[in-house]
């Protein structure tokens, strides 16, 4: 498995502002992922972050709203830009580990509330 | 497109009893991976168990086991000797063989009662 940390663990923000969430893993990994979990809902993939290339976004998510950085093999950031109350969610990062990179482990999540 | 369905929004079980959570999925792939994750109130997503579709044998992890029926596209989770700490939301998830995106079901909220 992997030890994954996220900062901040929670935040309350005003609409129109931006928040950057950090994800740190204790070993080098090729793939990092960012998921959103809206209140009472399941998880939905926002994007895949590969080191050295642009992130790959899922349908319904755009780079202008959720810019992602992946400067090295142990770290990634997700920014939620120009926030509105609809962005209130838990944001989770995950990494693929295992011999076949076929299992994902998750960070503790960031609970975001937008007023 | 793959889909994952959990038809039981809520379930409850008495401590020390056994409970089974249901999950069905839809895919045209032959090889893939299936997972059960647990999300307690702390919101941390914890991997419970993993199954590779090309393996006939059902995966087991201590008190947790699965009943994988590939032809029926069914992947249920059995929790034996339920403990209060098993109270959580349980998510079934699917992943293609090339890795990457996890597709989650809607979740089943399990309450273990003393």
Interface residues (C-beta under 8 A of the other chain):
Chain A: X1 X31 X33 X35 X37 X41 X42 X43 X44 X45 X48 X58 X90 X92 X94 X96 X100 X101 X102 X103 X104 X105 X106 X108 X109 X111
Chain B: X33 X35 X37 X42 X43 X44 X45 X46 X47 X50 X52 X91 X95 X97 X99 X100 X101 X102 X104 X105 X106 X107
